[in-house]
Amino acid sequence: MGSNTVHLLVVDAHRGGHPSPMSSTKAVLRLAEEIDDTGRMRQSGADALTATVEDFTRIAVASGCQQVMAFATSAVRDATNCDDVLAQVEAASGTEIQVLEGVDEARLTSLAVRRWYGWSAGRIMSFDIGGGSLEMTNGVDEEPEVALSLPLGAGRLTREWLPGDPPSKRHVSVLRDWLDAELKPVAKQLRAPGKPDLAVGSSKTFRSLARLTGAAPSGAGPRVRRTVTANGVRQLIAFISRMTASDRADLEGVSADRAGQIVAGALVAEAAMRATGVDTLEICPWALREGVILRRLDAEPAGAMVTTG
């Protein structure tokens, strides 16, 4: 249950095996926009989430899933009435929901990235841009030496820093400078364990940026190598920041529900790469959901399972 969407993923999985997606269902709820000025999630947001989890739980049962794992990230986590919202959802759906802390998001995403690339990749520095937060890790093992989570998600920054459609040059410039200032001390902490052998970007935002800068389309399959460069992101920002959200939604690789926040996402990617001295990112098809699944498989055998996120 993320800031933009609730995603139901049904997978066939077992210990030691490659989790195979069987079906995928999404609902665009924009939960982050349901947080009012006091920090509470509005009842309309809680009701929409409740109905969606009820529907997705029924799909999981009908799909024959042996286990259901439901987890929520920053939008639910940040709500001051988080406990009340979760109690309503769980009472109606019968599904228990785990709220992931930001650092746990970073660690689980790092696990997925490590499993995808393997030990031969050496030290990996990873970046993941969500709707509400930015996760960054650095390490040589499945448990990273540094795991950070910052409130620099694409949706959050769009709402707080980029009014207007398209945003003005001044707002883009101010956000760029602010991100540089925010990330400079954090980057020092991230780089402390050592220079990475491989730098990786995961999440829908990075996949979109890669596609917009010339990477292969999703239809080419997950094992096709995709990258995004710092120079490519800079040039892309100059292009898409002048477009309206509806025009961006027409670009291949940009979904309609994320078109409004892709400029902020690109600015975060640019700033993170600049702060850490990374020129090129490999795009990993696995991210948080796969990390949650893999961690569960490590703990106990499983036949088929489903996770929402």
C-alpha positions as CSV (number, residue, x, y, z in Angstrom):
1,M,0.0,0.0,0.0
2,G,2.0,2.9,-1.3
3,S,1.6,6.6,-1.6
4,N,0.0,6.3,-5.1
5,T,-1.2,2.8,-5.6
6,V,-2.3,-0.3,-3.8
7,H,-0.7,-3.2,-5.7
8,L,-1.8,-6.9,-5.5
9,L,0.9,-9.3,-6.7
10,V,0.2,-13.0,-6.8
11,V,3.4,-15.1,-7.0
12,D,4.3,-18.8,-7.2
13,A,7.2,-19.1,-4.9
14,H,9.2,-21.5,-2.8
15,R,12.4,-21.5,-0.8
16,G,15.4,-21.4,-3.1
17,G,13.3,-20.7,-6.2
18,H,12.8,-17.7,-8.4
19,P,9.4,-16.0,-7.4
20,S,7.3,-16.1,-10.5
21,P,4.5,-13.5,-10.9
22,M,1.2,-15.1,-11.7
23,S,-1.1,-12.0,-11.8
24,S,-1.0,-8.3,-10.9
25,T,-3.8,-5.9,-10.0
26,K,-3.5,-2.2,-9.1
27,A,-5.7,0.4,-7.7
28,V,-4.7,4.1,-7.9
29,L,-5.8,5.6,-4.5
30,R,-3.3,8.4,-4.0
31,L,-3.3,7.9,-0.3
32,A,-0.7,10.6,0.3
33,E,-3.2,13.2,-1.0
34,E,-5.7,12.0,1.6
35,I,-3.6,13.3,4.4
36,D,-5.1,16.5,5.8
37,D,-3.3,19.6,7.3
38,T,-3.3,18.0,10.7
39,G,-1.5,14.9,9.4
40,R,-4.6,12.6,9.6
41,M,-5.8,10.4,6.8
42,R,-9.2,11.6,5.8
43,Q,-12.1,9.1,6.2
44,S,-12.5,9.1,2.4
45,G,-9.0,7.7,2.1
46,A,-9.5,5.2,4.9
47,D,-12.7,4.0,3.3
48,A,-11.1,3.7,-0.2
49,L,-8.2,1.7,1.3
50,T,-10.6,-0.6,3.2
51,A,-12.7,-1.4,0.1
52,T,-9.6,-2.0,-2.0
53,V,-8.0,-4.4,0.6
54,E,-11.3,-6.2,0.9
55,D,-11.4,-6.7,-2.9
56,F,-7.8,-7.7,-3.1
57,T,-8.2,-10.2,-0.2
58,R,-11.1,-11.9,-2.1
59,I,-8.9,-12.1,-5.2
60,A,-6.1,-13.7,-3.2
61,V,-8.5,-16.3,-1.8
62,A,-10.0,-17.0,-5.2
63,S,-6.5,-17.4,-6.6
64,G,-5.7,-20.1,-4.1
65,C,-3.0,-18.3,-2.2
66,Q,-1.6,-20.1,0.8
67,Q,-0.3,-16.9,2.4
68,V,-1.3,-13.3,2.3
69,M,1.3,-10.6,3.1
70,A,0.0,-7.1,3.3
71,F,2.3,-4.1,4.0
72,A,2.0,-0.4,4.0
73,T,4.7,2.3,3.4
74,S,5.0,6.0,3.9
75,A,1.5,7.3,3.2
76,V,-0.1,5.1,5.9
77,R,3.0,5.2,8.1
78,D,3.0,9.0,8.2
79,A,-0.7,9.4,9.0
80,T,-1.2,10.4,12.7
81,N,-4.2,8.2,12.8
82,C,-2.4,5.2,11.3
83,D,-3.5,2.8,14.0
84,D,-7.2,3.7,13.6
85,V,-7.0,3.4,9.8
86,L,-5.3,0.0,10.0
87,A,-7.9,-1.2,12.6
88,Q,-10.7,-0.3,10.2
89,V,-9.1,-2.0,7.3
90,E,-8.2,-5.2,9.2
91,A,-11.7,-5.4,10.8
92,A,-13.4,-5.3,7.4
93,S,-11.0,-7.4,5.4
94,G,-9.6,-9.8,8.0
95,T,-6.1,-9.1,6.6
96,E,-3.4,-8.1,9.0
97,I,-1.3,-5.2,7.7
98,Q,2.4,-4.6,8.5
99,V,3.6,-1.1,8.5
100,L,7.2,-0.9,7.2
101,E,9.5,1.7,8.6
102,G,11.6,3.6,6.1
103,V,14.9,1.9,7.0
104,D,13.2,-1.5,6.7
105,E,12.0,-0.5,3.2
106,A,15.6,0.3,2.3
107,R,16.9,-3.0,3.7
108,L,14.3,-5.2,2.0
109,T,14.9,-3.4,-1.3
110,S,18.6,-3.9,-0.9
111,L,18.0,-7.7,-0.4
112,A,16.0,-7.9,-3.6
113,V,18.7,-6.0,-5.5
114,R,21.5,-8.3,-4.1
115,R,19.6,-11.4,-5.0
116,W,19.0,-10.2,-8.5
117,Y,22.6,-9.3,-9.2
118,G,24.3,-11.9,-7.0
119,W,27.6,-11.9,-5.1
120,S,29.7,-11.3,-8.1
121,A,28.4,-7.7,-8.3
122,G,30.6,-6.8,-5.3
123,R,29.7,-3.7,-3.3
124,I,26.3,-2.3,-4.4
125,M,24.9,1.1,-3.8
126,S,21.2,1.2,-4.4
127,F,18.6,4.0,-4.8
128,D,14.8,3.7,-4.7
129,I,12.4,6.6,-5.3
130,G,8.9,6.1,-4.0
131,G,6.0,8.5,-3.8
132,G,6.8,9.5,-0.2
133,S,10.4,8.6,0.4
134,L,13.9,7.9,-1.0
135,E,15.7,4.8,0.1
136,M,19.5,4.4,-0.3
137,T,21.8,1.6,0.7
138,N,25.4,0.6,0.4
139,G,26.9,-2.8,1.2
140,V,28.5,-6.1,0.1
141,D,26.2,-8.4,1.9
142,E,22.4,-9.0,1.9
143,E,22.2,-6.8,5.0
144,P,23.6,-3.4,3.8
145,E,26.2,-1.6,5.9
146,V,24.3,1.7,5.5
147,A,20.5,1.9,5.0
148,L,18.8,5.3,4.8
149,S,15.3,6.5,4.2
150,L,14.6,10.2,3.6
151,P,11.2,12.0,3.1
152,L,12.2,12.9,-0.5
153,G,9.6,10.9,-2.5
154,A,8.4,12.1,-5.9
155,G,4.8,12.6,-4.9
156,R,5.7,14.4,-1.6
157,L,8.0,16.9,-3.4
158,T,5.6,17.6,-6.2
159,R,2.9,18.6,-3.7
160,E,5.3,20.6,-1.5
161,W,7.6,22.2,-4.1
162,L,6.2,22.1,-7.6
163,P,2.9,23.9,-8.0
164,G,1.7,24.7,-11.4
165,D,1.3,22.5,-14.5
166,P,4.0,22.7,-15.8
167,P,6.0,23.9,-12.9
168,S,7.9,27.2,-13.3
169,K,11.6,27.3,-14.0
170,R,12.1,29.0,-10.6
171,H,10.3,26.3,-8.7
172,V,12.4,23.6,-10.5
173,S,15.6,25.5,-9.7
174,V,14.7,26.1,-6.1
175,L,13.9,22.4,-5.6
176,R,17.1,21.3,-7.3
177,D,19.2,23.6,-5.0
178,W,17.3,22.4,-1.9
179,L,17.9,18.7,-2.8
180,D,21.6,19.3,-3.2
181,A,21.8,20.8,0.2
182,E,19.7,18.0,1.8
183,L,21.7,15.2,0.2
184,K,25.2,16.5,0.6
185,P,25.7,15.3,4.2
186,V,23.6,12.1,3.7
187,A,25.7,11.2,0.7
188,K,28.9,11.4,2.8
189,Q,27.3,8.8,5.2
190,L,26.2,6.6,2.3
191,R,29.7,6.6,0.7
192,A,31.5,6.0,4.0
193,P,31.7,2.1,3.8
194,G,33.4,2.3,0.4
195,K,33.0,3.0,-3.3
196,P,30.5,0.8,-5.0
197,D,31.3,-1.7,-7.7
198,L,27.8,-1.4,-9.0
199,A,25.2,1.4,-8.6
200,V,21.6,0.4,-9.0
201,G,18.2,2.2,-9.3
202,S,15.0,0.3,-8.5
203,S,11.3,1.4,-8.5
204,K,8.9,2.6,-11.1
205,T,10.4,6.1,-11.2
206,F,13.9,4.8,-12.2
207,R,12.3,2.4,-14.8
208,S,10.4,5.4,-16.3
209,L,13.5,7.6,-16.4
210,A,15.5,4.8,-18.1
211,R,12.8,4.3,-20.7
212,L,12.5,8.0,-21.3
213,T,16.3,8.2,-21.9
214,G,16.4,5.3,-24.4
215,A,16.3,2.1,-22.5
216,A,14.4,-0.9,-23.8
217,P,10.7,-1.1,-23.2
218,S,9.2,-3.3,-20.5
219,G,8.0,-5.7,-23.3
220,A,11.6,-6.7,-23.9
221,G,11.5,-8.6,-20.6
222,P,13.1,-8.1,-17.2
223,R,16.5,-9.5,-18.1
224,V,17.4,-6.9,-20.7
225,R,20.1,-4.6,-19.4
226,R,18.8,-1.1,-18.8
227,T,20.7,1.9,-17.5
228,V,20.2,5.6,-16.9
229,T,22.9,8.2,-16.8
230,A,23.3,11.4,-14.9
231,N,23.7,13.3,-18.1
232,G,20.6,11.7,-19.6
233,V,18.5,12.7,-16.5
234,R,19.7,16.3,-16.7
235,Q,18.7,16.5,-20.4
236,L,15.4,14.8,-19.6
237,I,14.5,17.3,-16.9
238,A,15.0,20.2,-19.3
239,F,12.5,18.5,-21.6
240,I,9.7,17.2,-19.4
241,S,9.7,20.1,-16.9
242,R,8.2,22.2,-19.8
243,M,5.4,19.8,-20.4
244,T,2.0,19.5,-18.8
245,A,1.2,16.3,-16.9
246,S,-1.2,15.3,-19.6
247,D,1.5,15.6,-22.2
248,R,3.9,13.6,-20.1
249,A,1.4,10.9,-19.8
250,D,1.6,10.4,-23.5
251,L,5.3,9.6,-23.3
252,E,6.2,5.9,-23.5
253,G,7.2,4.7,-20.1
254,V,5.2,7.2,-18.1
255,S,1.9,6.0,-16.6
256,A,-0.9,8.5,-16.2
257,D,-1.0,8.1,-12.4
258,R,2.7,9.1,-12.2
259,A,2.9,11.7,-14.9
260,G,2.4,14.5,-12.5
261,Q,5.3,13.6,-10.3
262,I,7.9,12.4,-12.8
263,V,9.7,15.8,-12.8
264,A,10.2,15.7,-9.1
265,G,11.3,12.1,-9.4
266,A,13.9,13.0,-12.0
267,L,15.2,15.9,-9.8
268,V,15.6,13.5,-6.9
269,A,17.5,11.0,-9.1
270,E,19.7,13.7,-10.5
271,A,20.5,15.1,-7.0
272,A,21.2,11.6,-5.6
273,M,23.5,10.7,-8.4
274,R,25.3,14.1,-8.2
275,A,25.7,13.9,-4.4
276,T,27.2,10.4,-4.5
277,G,29.3,10.8,-7.6
278,V,27.4,8.1,-9.5
279,D,27.3,8.6,-13.3
280,T,25.4,5.5,-14.4
281,L,22.7,3.4,-12.7
282,E,21.8,-0.2,-13.6
283,I,18.0,-0.6,-13.4
284,C,16.9,-3.5,-11.3
285,P,13.5,-5.1,-12.0
286,W,13.2,-6.2,-8.4
287,A,12.4,-3.8,-5.5
288,L,10.6,-3.7,-2.2
289,R,7.8,-6.3,-3.0
290,E,10.3,-8.9,-4.1
291,G,12.4,-8.1,-1.0
292,V,9.4,-8.8,1.3
293,I,8.7,-12.1,-0.5
294,L,12.3,-13.2,-0.4
295,R,12.6,-12.4,3.3
296,R,9.4,-14.5,4.0
297,L,10.7,-17.4,1.9
298,D,14.0,-17.3,3.9
299,A,12.0,-17.8,7.1
300,E,9.6,-20.6,6.0
301,P,8.7,-22.7,3.0
302,A,6.0,-21.4,0.8
303,G,3.9,-22.6,-2.1
304,A,2.0,-19.7,-3.4
305,M,1.7,-16.3,-1.8
306,V,0.4,-12.9,-2.4
307,T,1.6,-9.5,-1.3
308,T,0.0,-6.0,-1.6
309,G,2.2,-3.0,-1.7
